[in-house]
Amino acid sequence: MQQDRFEKQFESLTQAMPKLAGHDAQWSLEFRAEASDFVRLNQGAIRQPGHVHRALATIRLLEGQRHASRMVALSGEEAEDQIRMAQAVAGLRRGSPSLAEDPLCRIETAPSRSRRVERMTSPDGAQGVTDDGRPGDAARAIIEQVVSQTRGLDFVGILAAGPRARGLTNSHGVHHWHEVDGYSFDFSLHHDQGELRGRAAKASMHGRTWQADAFAQRLERLRRDHDLLARPARAAPTGDVRAFLMPAAVEGLLGLMSWGGFSASDRMARRSPLQRLVDGEVSLSDQFSIWDDVRASDASDFNSEGFRRVTPLSLIERGRDVGACCNPRTSIEYGVEHTGADGEQPEALMMAAGEIETQEAMRALGTGLFVNRLWYLNWSDRQSARTTGMTRFATWWVENGEAVGPVDPMRFDDSIFRTFGDALEGLTTGRDMIGDDSTYDERSLKTALVPGALLSSWRLVS
């Protein structure tokens, strides 16, 4: 299997490193790879299929508190890769004597091993990627089902599927392997004519086993939303409105909170947007609890220095701050315990569910704004944890528990302390697993499991 080839490649590099670096040298090797199918659909037809196969190794040499690293693009040919690795090590050795000491340098020195491998299968049991690296049967099975069910619709989507691998080994006996196969599928149904042009309903799916029934249900909901979007648009009032945020919208706000909100270094430097919560000046609703748990996600449980992540890591319990993501460098700088974090952001954010039945969300809302998704999110006042952004994709005005029509994109501006504090009226029993579909450098492993949220008040601005 193609997936096995990544692990064999990593093991080959691991065995070569002592000789390349020198048996008395201190070194670490980080391995990152993916074999991804990408398929873009437009008007229910395949428009742009593609395949990305790449593997990268980052070599790090350490001498006392001096250290240097170099990334090597791997060809997959063992002899060629050995040459590339040797050249990288030689370059690091030449530059090492001129480097300044780094007092925050730290890697794991306690020997440990771990291995996690999760495969993706299609409904008929076919594996995600073929032996020769061509697009896999699982991706083809997904696309065949999607195309057959969306023929004739203005259906737009992007599918990414295939294995992603992480490996970490060093001269101290640390050896970790993590490989997760899976897919993420973002899709939307559009109006493309007349005054309705630009209106769309959007959904997404993420996982390791394609569920045809779940897709059919989401597509049926998009069809209903698509019909509702044809109604005349309504203007929502500015100011404070009653609102319900679907899980994707809640996840957008949690993602914004993760921009420094749970970083130990930002908190120590007192630049966290959640600083008032950290200091105990404010608290959130006692319904609001979140934690980071990579065990139930695609993310690895080790970082780039070889340390294991603390999991589950509680961040907010019943509205009160209880923890932060701390990497080893911050640990040394401020004399606090690290949590095995890399970028000091949650990798697999989990949020506690509530008591509102998901299918009763509109009834619970009564009259107000029903928000499916948000975009263009940012801090409007970081120190006050005030967020701003736009509603997007099938936002409804609801009266007496029934959607009466779409609402054109609106801007909101409200504090996290209020949104998830006094204004948080309830959370849904159901939670959605939402994968991070970003592919800027590589396919992300981050996920979030979140409920929908009913707000007694949410501030819209003109």
TAQUI-V489600 format. One line per field, one symbol per residue. ss: DSSP state (@ for helix, = for strand, . for the rest). psi: psi as a letter, one per 30 degrees, with the letter a starting at -180 (. if undefined). burial: 1 if it has 16 or more other C-alpha atoms within 10 Angstrom, else 0. Layout:
ss: ???
psi: ???
burial: ???
This chain:
ss: .@@@@@@@@@@@@@@@@@@@@....=================..===================..========....@@@@@@@@@@@@@@@@@@@...............=======..=.....=.=.....=.@@@@@@@@@@@@@@....================...=================...@@@...========.=..@@@@@@@@@@@@@@@@@@....=....=======.@@@@@@@@@@@.....=@@@@@......@@@@...........===.@@@.....=.....=....=====..==...=..@@@@@@@.............====....=.@@@@@@@@..====.=========@@@.=======...====..======...=====@@@@....============...........===============.
psi: keefeeeeeeeeeeffeeeefkfflkllkkkklljkkkkkkkhglkfjllkkjlkkkjkkkkjbgklllkkkkkffjeeeeeeeeeeeeeeeeefeffklkjfgkklkfkklklkkkklklleggkleklegglkleeeeeeeeeeeefgkflikklkkkllkkkkkkllfggkjkkkkkkalkjkllklkgkbffkfklkklllkafkkjeeeeeeeeeeeeeeeeefflkklkkklaklklkkleeeeeeeeeeefifegkeeeeeghgkfgeeeefgellakffjkllkjfegafllglaffgkkkkkkjkekkhgkkfllkkleeeeeeghlklggldghlkfikkkklbgkkefgeeeeeckakjkelllhklkfjefghkllaklkjikkkkkhgkkfllklklkljlkeeeegcffjelllekkkjjkjgkheelklgklkjlllkkkfkkjkl.
burial: 011001101100110011011000011111111111111111111100001001111111110001111001010000001101110110011001000000000111000000000001110001111000111111111110011001001111111111111111111101111111111111111110000000111111111111000010011001101101110010010000111111111111111111111111111000011111110001111011111111001111111111111110111110111011111111100000011111011111111111010100111111111111111011100101111111111111111010111111111111111111101111111111111010000011111111111111111100
